[in-house]
Amino acid sequence: MADLDEPRVIGPGFRDKVYTVVRRIPAGYVSTYGDVGSVLGSPRVARQVGFALAALPDGTDVPWHRVINAKGMVSARGDVERPVEQQVRLEDEGIVFDENGRCVLAAYRYTYED
């Protein structure tokens, strides 16, 4: 059951708010879907953050590839090409993944403290 005291996070302009937060993540860092949701007011909207990023058009300037799951992994969700592209982009920025496709979040996680 949802906490009735929690502010409404999803509504008009939600996607644009997600994109604004994601644009803050510098090269060489990652954030989780829940982290982005927390910046927006609720970590519970992690799934909706993912939907917003999946809706981006090709060629976007939003660095969608810098958002990964809370396990430190790229989320495939049935897509074959995009997760491979995402990991390659992150590796090109210096993010190291182990043989299981996991990065050390403590080393690469962006904290939004700027």
The first five atom37 places (N, CA, C, CB, O) and aatype in JSON, in Angstrom:
{
  "aatype": [12, 0, 3, 10, 3, 6, 14, 1, 19, 9, 7, 14, 7, 13, 1, 3, 11, 19, 18, 16, 19, 19, 1, 1, 9, 14, 0, 7, 18, 19, 15, 16, 18, 7, 3, 19, 7, 15, 19, 10, 7, 15, 14, 1, 19, 0, 1, 5, 19, 7, 13, 0, 10, 0, 0, 10, 14, 3, 7, 16, 3, 19, 14, 17, 8, 1, 19, 9, 2, 0, 11, 7, 12, 19, 15, 0, 1, 7, 3, 19, 6, 1, 14, 19, 6, 5, 5, 19, 1, 10, 6, 3, 6, 7, 9, 19, 13, 3, 6, 2, 7, 1, 4, 19, 10, 0, 0, 18, 1, 18, 16, 18, 6, 3],
  "atom_mask": [
    [1, 1, 1, 1, 1],
    [1, 1, 1, 1, 1],
    [1, 1, 1, 1, 1],
    [1, 1, 1, 1, 1],
    [1, 1, 1, 1, 1],
    [1, 1, 1, 1, 1],
    [1, 1, 1, 1, 1],
    [1, 1, 1, 1, 1],
    [1, 1, 1, 1, 1],
    [1, 1, 1, 1, 1],
    [1, 1, 1, 0, 1],
    [1, 1, 1, 1, 1],
    [1, 1, 1, 0, 1],
    [1, 1, 1, 1, 1],
    [1, 1, 1, 1, 1],
    [1, 1, 1, 1, 1],
    [1, 1, 1, 1, 1],
    [1, 1, 1, 1, 1],
    [1, 1, 1, 1, 1],
    [1, 1, 1, 1, 1],
    [1, 1, 1, 1, 1],
    [1, 1, 1, 1, 1],
    [1, 1, 1, 1, 1],
    [1, 1, 1, 1, 1],
    [1, 1, 1, 1, 1],
    [1, 1, 1, 1, 1],
    [1, 1, 1, 1, 1],
    [1, 1, 1, 0, 1],
    [1, 1, 1, 1, 1],
    [1, 1, 1, 1, 1],
    [1, 1, 1, 1, 1],
    [1, 1, 1, 1, 1],
    [1, 1, 1, 1, 1],
    [1, 1, 1, 0, 1],
    [1, 1, 1, 1, 1],
    [1, 1, 1, 1, 1],
    [1, 1, 1, 0, 1],
    [1, 1, 1, 1, 1],
    [1, 1, 1, 1, 1],
    [1, 1, 1, 1, 1],
    [1, 1, 1, 0, 1],
    [1, 1, 1, 1, 1],
    [1, 1, 1, 1, 1],
    [1, 1, 1, 1, 1],
    [1, 1, 1, 1, 1],
    [1, 1, 1, 1, 1],
    [1, 1, 1, 1, 1],
    [1, 1, 1, 1, 1],
    [1, 1, 1, 1, 1],
    [1, 1, 1, 0, 1],
    [1, 1, 1, 1, 1],
    [1, 1, 1, 1, 1],
    [1, 1, 1, 1, 1],
    [1, 1, 1, 1, 1],
    [1, 1, 1, 1, 1],
    [1, 1, 1, 1, 1],
    [1, 1, 1, 1, 1],
    [1, 1, 1, 1, 1],
    [1, 1, 1, 0, 1],
    [1, 1, 1, 1, 1],
    [1, 1, 1, 1, 1],
    [1, 1, 1, 1, 1],
    [1, 1, 1, 1, 1],
    [1, 1, 1, 1, 1],
    [1, 1, 1, 1, 1],
    [1, 1, 1, 1, 1],
    [1, 1, 1, 1, 1],
    [1, 1, 1, 1, 1],
    [1, 1, 1, 1, 1],
    [1, 1, 1, 1, 1],
    [1, 1, 1, 1, 1],
    [1, 1, 1, 0, 1],
    [1, 1, 1, 1, 1],
    [1, 1, 1, 1, 1],
    [1, 1, 1, 1, 1],
    [1, 1, 1, 1, 1],
    [1, 1, 1, 1, 1],
    [1, 1, 1, 0, 1],
    [1, 1, 1, 1, 1],
    [1, 1, 1, 1, 1],
    [1, 1, 1, 1, 1],
    [1, 1, 1, 1, 1],
    [1, 1, 1, 1, 1],
    [1, 1, 1, 1, 1],
    [1, 1, 1, 1, 1],
    [1, 1, 1, 1, 1],
    [1, 1, 1, 1, 1],
    [1, 1, 1, 1, 1],
    [1, 1, 1, 1, 1],
    [1, 1, 1, 1, 1],
    [1, 1, 1, 1, 1],
    [1, 1, 1, 1, 1],
    [1, 1, 1, 1, 1],
    [1, 1, 1, 0, 1],
    [1, 1, 1, 1, 1],
    [1, 1, 1, 1, 1],
    [1, 1, 1, 1, 1],
    [1, 1, 1, 1, 1],
    [1, 1, 1, 1, 1],
    [1, 1, 1, 1, 1],
    [1, 1, 1, 0, 1],
    [1, 1, 1, 1, 1],
    [1, 1, 1, 1, 1],
    [1, 1, 1, 1, 1],
    [1, 1, 1, 1, 1],
    [1, 1, 1, 1, 1],
    [1, 1, 1, 1, 1],
    [1, 1, 1, 1, 1],
    [1, 1, 1, 1, 1],
    [1, 1, 1, 1, 1],
    [1, 1, 1, 1, 1],
    [1, 1, 1, 1, 1],
    [1, 1, 1, 1, 1],
    [1, 1, 1, 1, 1]
  ],
  "atom_positions": [
    [[0.84, -1.18, 0.0], [0.0, 0.0, 0.0], [0.89, 1.25, 0.0], [-0.96, 0.0, 1.22], [1.88, 1.3, 0.73]],
    [[0.54, 2.21, -0.79], [1.33, 3.44, -0.91], [1.22, 4.29, 0.34], [0.88, 4.25, -2.14], [0.17, 4.32, 0.99]],
    [[2.29, 4.96, 0.66], [2.32, 5.89, 1.79], [1.56, 7.15, 1.37], [3.79, 6.22, 2.23], [1.96, 7.82, 0.42]],
    [[0.49, 7.46, 2.06], [-0.34, 8.6, 1.69], [0.35, 9.93, 1.93], [-1.64, 8.56, 2.45], [-0.06, 10.96, 1.39]],
    [[1.4, 9.92, 2.75], [2.14, 11.16, 3.02], [3.22, 11.43, 1.97], [2.77, 11.1, 4.4], [3.81, 12.51, 1.94]],
    [[3.48, 10.43, 1.12], [4.52, 10.6, 0.11], [4.0, 11.53, -0.99], [4.95, 9.23, -0.48], [2.88, 11.35, -1.47]],
    [[4.8, 12.51, -1.39], [4.34, 13.44, -2.43], [4.18, 12.74, -3.78], [5.33, 14.61, -2.58], [4.86, 11.76, -4.07]],
    [[3.28, 13.25, -4.57], [3.06, 12.7, -5.91], [4.26, 13.06, -6.77], [1.74, 13.23, -6.54], [4.61, 14.23, -6.88]],
    [[4.89, 12.06, -7.36], [6.09, 12.26, -8.14], [5.79, 12.17, -9.64], [7.16, 11.24, -7.75], [6.31, 12.94, -10.44]],
    [[4.94, 11.22, -10.0], [4.63, 11.01, -11.41], [3.44, 11.87, -11.78], [4.34, 9.51, -11.7], [2.43, 11.89, -11.09]],
    [[3.58, 12.57, -12.86], [2.52, 13.45, -13.34], [2.99, 14.17, -14.57], [0.0, 0.0, 0.0], [3.99, 13.77, -15.18]],
    [[2.31, 15.22, -14.94], [2.73, 15.98, -16.12], [4.19, 16.44, -16.0], [1.81, 17.19, -16.32], [4.6, 16.97, -14.97]],
    [[4.94, 16.22, -17.06], [6.33, 16.64, -17.07], [7.3, 15.67, -16.42], [0.0, 0.0, 0.0], [8.49, 15.97, -16.32]],
    [[6.82, 14.51, -15.99], [7.68, 13.54, -15.3], [8.88, 13.14, -16.15], [6.88, 12.3, -14.93], [10.02, 13.15, -15.67]],
    [[8.65, 12.8, -17.4], [9.76, 12.38, -18.27], [10.82, 13.46, -18.37], [9.24, 12.01, -19.66], [12.01, 13.17, -18.28]],
    [[10.41, 14.7, -18.56], [11.37, 15.79, -18.68], [12.17, 15.96, -17.38], [10.65, 17.1, -19.03], [13.36, 16.29, -17.42]],
    [[11.52, 15.72, -16.25], [12.23, 15.81, -14.97], [13.27, 14.69, -14.87], [11.24, 15.72, -13.78], [14.39, 14.91, -14.4]],
    [[12.9, 13.49, -15.33], [13.85, 12.38, -15.35], [15.06, 12.74, -16.2], [13.17, 11.09, -15.88], [16.2, 12.54, -15.79]],
    [[14.8, 13.27, -17.39], [15.89, 13.6, -18.31], [16.81, 14.68, -17.73], [15.32, 14.06, -19.65], [18.02, 14.65, -17.93]],
    [[16.24, 15.63, -17.01], [17.04, 16.68, -16.38], [17.98, 16.08, -15.33], [16.13, 17.74, -15.73], [19.15, 16.45, -15.26]],
    [[17.47, 15.17, -14.53], [18.29, 14.52, -13.5], [19.38, 13.67, -14.15], [17.41, 13.65, -12.57], [20.53, 13.72, -13.73]],
    [[19.03, 12.9, -15.16], [19.99, 12.01, -15.81], [21.1, 12.81, -16.5], [19.28, 11.09, -16.82], [22.25, 12.37, -16.55]],
    [[20.77, 13.96, -17.03], [21.8, 14.81, -17.66], [22.86, 15.27, -16.67], [21.14, 16.03, -18.31], [23.94, 15.68, -17.08]],
    [[22.57, 15.22, -15.38], [23.54, 15.64, -14.36], [24.63, 14.59, -14.13], [22.82, 15.92, -13.04], [25.68, 14.93, -13.57]],
    [[24.43, 13.36, -14.54], [25.39, 12.29, -14.29], [26.58, 12.46, -15.24], [24.73, 10.88, -14.47], [26.42, 12.37, -16.45]],
    [[27.77, 12.71, -14.69], [28.93, 12.92, -15.56], [29.46, 11.61, -16.13], [30.03, 13.63, -14.8], [29.2, 10.53, -15.6]],
    [[30.2, 11.72, -17.21], [30.87, 10.56, -17.79], [31.75, 9.91, -16.73], [31.72, 10.97, -19.03], [32.39, 10.6, -15.93]],
    [[31.77, 8.59, -16.72], [32.57, 7.85, -15.76], [31.84, 7.52, -14.47], [0.0, 0.0, 0.0], [32.42, 6.94, -13.56]],
    [[30.57, 7.9, -14.4], [29.73, 7.61, -13.24], [28.43, 6.98, -13.7], [29.45, 8.89, -12.43], [28.02, 7.09, -14.86]],
    [[27.78, 6.3, -12.76], [26.46, 5.72, -13.01], [25.52, 6.12, -11.89], [26.54, 4.18, -13.15], [25.94, 6.59, -10.83]],
    [[24.26, 5.92, -12.13], [23.22, 6.12, -11.14], [22.26, 4.96, -11.29], [22.49, 7.51, -11.3], [22.26, 4.29, -12.33]],
    [[21.45, 4.71, -10.29], [20.44, 3.66, -10.42], [19.09, 4.3, -10.71], [20.38, 2.79, -9.13], [18.88, 5.5, -10.51]],
    [[18.19, 3.48, -11.19], [16.83, 3.96, -11.44], [16.22, 4.51, -10.16], [15.93, 2.83, -12.02], [15.54, 5.54, -10.18]],
    [[16.46, 3.83, -9.04], [15.96, 4.3, -7.75], [16.6, 5.59, -7.3], [0.0, 0.0, 0.0], [15.94, 6.43, -6.67]],
    [[17.9, 5.77, -7.61], [18.57, 7.03, -7.27], [17.9, 8.2, -7.99], [20.07, 6.96, -7.63], [17.64, 9.24, -7.39]],
    [[17.64, 8.01, -9.27], [16.99, 9.07, -10.05], [15.61, 9.35, -9.45], [16.86, 8.66, -11.56], [15.23, 10.51, -9.3]],
    [[14.88, 8.3, -9.12], [13.58, 8.48, -8.5], [13.68, 9.22, -7.17], [0.0, 0.0, 0.0], [12.83, 10.06, -6.86]],
    [[14.71, 8.92, -6.39], [14.9, 9.6, -5.11], [15.14, 11.09, -5.29], [16.07, 8.97, -4.35], [14.61, 11.9, -4.55]],
    [[15.94, 11.45, -6.28], [16.17, 12.86, -6.57], [14.86, 13.55, -6.91], [17.19, 13.03, -7.72], [14.65, 14.72, -6.58]],
    [[13.98, 12.81, -7.58], [12.68, 13.36, -7.97], [11.65, 13.33, -6.85], [12.15, 12.61, -9.17], [10.58, 13.93, -6.96]],
    [[11.97, 12.62, -5.76], [11.05, 12.6, -4.63], [10.65, 11.23, -4.13], [0.0, 0.0, 0.0], [10.04, 11.13, -3.06]],
    [[10.97, 10.15, -4.88], [10.6, 8.83, -4.41], [11.39, 7.73, -5.14], [9.11, 8.6, -4.6], [11.35, 7.65, -6.36]],
    [[12.1, 6.89, -4.37], [12.79, 5.77, -5.01], [11.82, 4.73, -5.56], [13.74, 5.12, -4.02], [12.22, 3.85, -6.33]],
    [[10.57, 4.82, -5.17], [9.55, 3.86, -5.61], [9.16, 4.02, -7.08], [8.32, 4.01, -4.75], [8.44, 3.19, -7.62]],
    [[9.63, 5.08, -7.72], [9.28, 5.29, -9.13], [10.38, 4.8, -10.07], [8.99, 6.77, -9.4], [10.46, 5.22, -11.22]],
    [[11.25, 3.91, -9.55], [12.36, 3.4, -10.35], [11.88, 2.82, -11.68], [13.14, 2.34, -9.57], [12.47, 3.08, -12.73]],
    [[10.83, 2.04, -11.64], [10.32, 1.43, -12.87], [9.87, 2.49, -13.88], [9.14, 0.49, -12.55], [10.11, 2.37, -15.08]],
    [[9.22, 3.54, -13.39], [8.76, 4.61, -14.27], [9.94, 5.39, -14.84], [7.82, 5.56, -13.51], [9.87, 5.88, -15.97]],
    [[11.03, 5.5, -14.08], [12.25, 6.12, -14.59], [12.75, 5.3, -15.78], [13.34, 6.22, -13.48], [13.13, 5.86, -16.81]],
    [[12.74, 3.99, -15.62], [13.15, 3.11, -16.72], [12.28, 3.28, -17.94], [0.0, 0.0, 0.0], [12.78, 3.31, -19.07]],
    [[10.97, 3.39, -17.73], [10.05, 3.59, -18.87], [10.35, 4.9, -19.57], [8.59, 3.56, -18.39], [10.31, 4.97, -20.8]],
    [[10.64, 5.95, -18.8], [10.94, 7.25, -19.39], [12.21, 7.18, -20.23], [11.1, 8.31, -18.29], [12.26, 7.74, -21.33]],
    [[13.23, 6.49, -19.74], [14.47, 6.37, -20.49], [14.29, 5.51, -21.73], [15.56, 5.8, -19.6], [14.89, 5.78, -22.77]],
    [[13.47, 4.47, -21.63], [13.21, 3.6, -22.78], [12.47, 4.35, -23.89], [12.41, 2.37, -22.36], [12.53, 3.96, -25.05]],
    [[11.77, 5.41, -23.53], [10.98, 6.17, -24.51], [11.82, 7.2, -25.28], [9.84, 6.88, -23.8], [11.32, 7.85, -26.2]],
    [[13.09, 7.35, -24.89], [13.93, 8.34, -25.57], [14.15, 7.96, -27.04], [15.29, 8.47, -24.86], [14.29, 6.78, -27.36]],
    [[14.17, 8.94, -27.92], [14.43, 8.66, -29.34], [15.92, 8.39, -29.58], [13.95, 9.83, -30.22], [16.76, 8.8, -28.78]],
    [[16.22, 7.71, -30.66], [17.62, 7.52, -31.06], [18.27, 8.88, -31.24], [17.73, 6.68, -32.36], [17.62, 9.83, -31.69]],
    [[19.53, 8.97, -30.9], [20.26, 10.22, -31.09], [20.04, 11.26, -30.01], [0.0, 0.0, 0.0], [20.48, 12.4, -30.15]],
    [[19.37, 10.89, -28.93], [19.11, 11.83, -27.84], [20.41, 12.28, -27.16], [18.19, 11.2, -26.81], [21.41, 11.56, -27.2]],
    [[20.39, 13.45, -26.55], [21.55, 13.92, -25.79], [21.46, 13.51, -24.32], [21.67, 15.43, -25.91], [22.36, 13.83, -23.54]],
    [[20.41, 12.83, -23.93], [20.27, 12.35, -22.55], [21.15, 11.12, -22.39], [18.76, 12.03, -22.19], [20.99, 10.16, -23.15]],
    [[22.08, 11.11, -21.43], [22.98, 9.97, -21.26], [22.31, 8.79, -20.54], [24.22, 10.41, -20.49], [22.71, 8.41, -19.45]],
    [[21.29, 8.24, -21.17], [20.49, 7.15, -20.62], [21.34, 5.96, -20.18], [19.47, 6.69, -21.63], [20.97, 5.24, -19.26]],
    [[22.46, 5.77, -20.85], [23.3, 4.6, -20.58], [23.93, 4.64, -19.19], [24.38, 4.49, -21.63], [24.44, 3.63, -18.72]],
    [[23.91, 5.79, -18.54], [24.53, 5.93, -17.22], [23.6, 5.51, -16.08], [24.97, 7.35, -17.01], [23.97, 5.62, -14.91]],
    [[22.41, 5.04, -16.41], [21.46, 4.59, -15.38], [21.36, 3.07, -15.46], [20.04, 5.26, -15.56], [21.0, 2.51, -16.49]],
    [[21.69, 2.42, -14.35], [21.7, 0.97, -14.27], [20.87, 0.52, -13.07], [23.15, 0.42, -14.17], [20.34, 1.35, -12.34]],
    [[20.77, -0.79, -12.87], [19.94, -1.25, -11.76], [20.72, -1.25, -10.44], [19.42, -2.66, -12.04], [21.93, -1.03, -10.41]],
    [[20.02, -1.5, -9.36], [20.59, -1.41, -8.01], [21.61, -2.5, -7.73], [19.49, -1.47, -6.99], [22.32, -2.44, -6.72]],
    [[21.7, -3.5, -8.6], [22.71, -4.56, -8.46], [24.02, -4.16, -9.14], [22.19, -5.87, -9.05], [25.0, -4.9, -9.07]],
    [[24.04, -2.99, -9.78], [25.23, -2.56, -10.5], [25.33, -3.16, -11.88], [0.0, 0.0, 0.0], [26.42, -3.28, -12.45]],
    [[24.17, -3.54, -12.42], [24.15, -4.21, -13.72], [23.24, -3.47, -14.71], [23.68, -5.65, -13.56], [22.34, -2.73, -14.32]],
    [[23.5, -3.69, -15.97], [22.63, -3.2, -17.03], [21.38, -4.09, -17.03], [23.35, -3.2, -18.44], [21.5, -5.31, -16.95]],
    [[20.21, -3.49, -17.12], [18.96, -4.25, -17.17], [18.55, -4.49, -18.62], [17.83, -3.51, -16.4], [18.37, -3.54, -19.38]],
    [[18.42, -5.74, -18.99], [18.09, -6.08, -20.37], [16.59, -5.97, -20.65], [18.55, -7.49, -20.69], [16.2, -5.38, -21.66]],
    [[15.77, -6.51, -19.79], [14.31, -6.47, -19.95], [13.86, -6.89, -21.35], [13.81, -5.07, -19.65], [12.98, -6.25, -21.94]],
    [[14.45, -7.97, -21.87], [14.0, -8.52, -23.14], [14.63, -7.9, -24.37], [0.0, 0.0, 0.0], [14.5, -8.45, -25.47]],
    [[15.29, -6.76, -24.22], [15.97, -6.13, -25.35], [17.32, -6.81, -25.53], [16.14, -4.58, -25.11], [17.96, -7.2, -24.55]],
    [[17.75, -6.96, -26.77], [19.01, -7.63, -27.04], [20.13, -6.64, -27.33], [18.85, -8.6, -28.19], [21.24, -6.79, -26.81]],
    [[19.87, -5.65, -28.15], [20.91, -4.74, -28.6], [21.22, -3.61, -27.63], [20.52, -4.17, -29.92], [22.39, -3.3, -27.39]],
    [[20.21, -3.0, -27.07], [20.41, -1.83, -26.23], [21.29, -2.12, -25.0], [19.07, -1.29, -25.77], [22.15, -1.3, -24.67]],
    [[21.1, -3.26, -24.31], [21.97, -3.53, -23.15], [23.44, -3.68, -23.53], [21.5, -4.79, -22.45], [24.32, -3.26, -22.78]],
    [[23.71, -4.28, -24.67], [25.09, -4.41, -25.13], [25.67, -3.03, -25.41], [25.18, -5.31, -26.4], [26.78, -2.72, -25.0]],
    [[24.89, -2.2, -26.12], [25.33, -0.83, -26.4], [25.57, -0.06, -25.1], [24.28, -0.09, -27.26], [26.55, 0.68, -24.99]],
    [[24.69, -0.25, -24.13], [24.81, 0.46, -22.86], [26.12, 0.08, -22.15], [23.61, 0.15, -21.96], [26.85, 0.95, -21.68]],
    [[26.4, -1.21, -22.07], [27.62, -1.63, -21.38], [28.87, -1.15, -22.13], [27.65, -3.16, -21.23], [29.84, -0.73, -21.5]],
    [[28.85, -1.21, -23.45], [30.0, -0.72, -24.23], [30.21, 0.77, -23.98], [29.78, -0.99, -25.74], [31.35, 1.21, -23.79]],
    [[29.13, 1.55, -23.98], [29.26, 2.99, -23.72], [29.86, 3.25, -22.35], [27.9, 3.68, -23.83], [30.73, 4.1, -22.19]],
    [[29.37, 2.5, -21.36], [29.89, 2.68, -20.0], [31.35, 2.27, -19.9], [29.05, 1.88, -19.0], [32.14, 2.95, -19.24]],
    [[31.71, 1.18, -20.53], [33.11, 0.75, -20.52], [33.99, 1.78, -21.22], [33.26, -0.62, -21.2], [35.11, 2.03, -20.79]],
    [[33.49, 2.39, -22.29], [34.23, 3.44, -22.98], [34.46, 4.66, -22.07], [33.47, 3.88, -24.24], [35.41, 5.41, -22.26]],
    [[33.59, 4.84, -21.07], [33.72, 5.94, -20.12], [34.54, 5.54, -18.89], [32.34, 6.43, -19.68], [34.72, 6.34, -17.97]],
    [[35.03, 4.3, -18.87], [35.89, 3.86, -17.78], [35.22, 3.0, -16.72], [0.0, 0.0, 0.0], [35.87, 2.63, -15.74]],
    [[33.97, 2.68, -16.88], [33.28, 1.82, -15.92], [33.73, 0.38, -16.17], [31.71, 1.95, -16.03], [33.71, -0.09, -17.31]],
    [[34.14, -0.31, -15.12], [34.62, -1.68, -15.23], [33.53, -2.64, -14.74], [35.95, -1.88, -14.43], [32.98, -2.46, -13.65]],
    [[33.24, -3.63, -15.54], [32.27, -4.67, -15.18], [33.02, -5.99, -14.98], [31.18, -4.83, -16.28], [33.99, -6.28, -15.67]],
    [[32.55, -6.78, -14.02], [33.17, -8.08, -13.81], [32.6, -9.1, -14.79], [32.95, -8.56, -12.35], [31.79, -8.75, -15.66]],
    [[33.03, -10.34, -14.65], [32.61, -11.39, -15.59], [31.11, -11.67, -15.53], [33.37, -12.67, -15.31], [30.56, -12.29, -16.44]],
    [[30.45, -11.21, -14.48], [29.0, -11.39, -14.34], [28.23, -10.16, -14.81], [28.64, -11.69, -12.9], [27.01, -10.1, -14.67]],
    [[28.94, -9.17, -15.35], [28.28, -7.97, -15.85], [27.91, -6.97, -14.77], [0.0, 0.0, 0.0], [26.99, -6.17, -14.94]],
    [[28.62, -7.01, -13.67], [28.33, -6.13, -12.54], [29.48, -5.16, -12.31], [28.06, -6.96, -11.26], [30.65, -5.54, -12.38]],
    [[29.14, -3.89, -12.04], [30.18, -2.93, -11.65], [30.06, -2.67, -10.15], [30.03, -1.58, -12.46], [29.03, -2.96, -9.54]],
    [[31.1, -2.15, -9.58], [31.11, -1.83, -8.15], [30.45, -0.45, -7.99], [32.59, -1.84, -7.55], [31.07, 0.58, -8.27]],
    [[29.22, -0.45, -7.53], [28.48, 0.81, -7.39], [29.2, 1.79, -6.47], [27.08, 0.55, -6.86], [29.18, 2.99, -6.71]],
    [[29.83, 1.28, -5.43], [30.52, 2.17, -4.49], [31.63, 2.97, -5.18], [31.1, 1.36, -3.32], [31.98, 4.06, -4.73]],
    [[32.16, 2.44, -6.25], [33.25, 3.12, -6.96], [32.75, 4.1, -8.01], [34.15, 2.1, -7.6], [33.42, 5.09, -8.3]],
    [[31.58, 3.84, -8.59], [31.13, 4.6, -9.75], [29.82, 5.37, -9.55], [30.98, 3.69, -10.9], [29.4, 6.12, -10.44]],
    [[29.18, 5.19, -8.43], [27.85, 5.79, -8.22], [27.94, 7.3, -8.04], [27.17, 5.16, -7.01], [28.7, 7.8, -7.21]],
    [[27.15, 8.01, -8.82], [27.07, 9.47, -8.72], [26.15, 9.81, -7.55], [26.55, 10.1, -10.04], [25.11, 9.18, -7.38]],
    [[26.52, 10.82, -6.75], [25.76, 11.11, -5.53], [24.89, 12.35, -5.58], [26.71, 11.25, -4.4], [24.21, 12.65, -4.6]],
    [[24.88, 13.08, -6.68], [24.02, 14.27, -6.84], [24.25, 15.31, -5.75], [22.56, 13.86, -6.83], [23.31, 16.0, -5.34]],
    [[25.47, 15.44, -5.29], [25.78, 16.39, -4.22], [26.31, 17.71, -4.76], [26.79, 15.79, -3.26], [26.87, 18.49, -4.0]],
    [[26.15, 17.98, -6.04], [26.67, 19.24, -6.57], [25.63, 20.33, -6.56], [27.17, 19.05, -7.98], [25.9, 21.45, -6.97]]
  ]
}
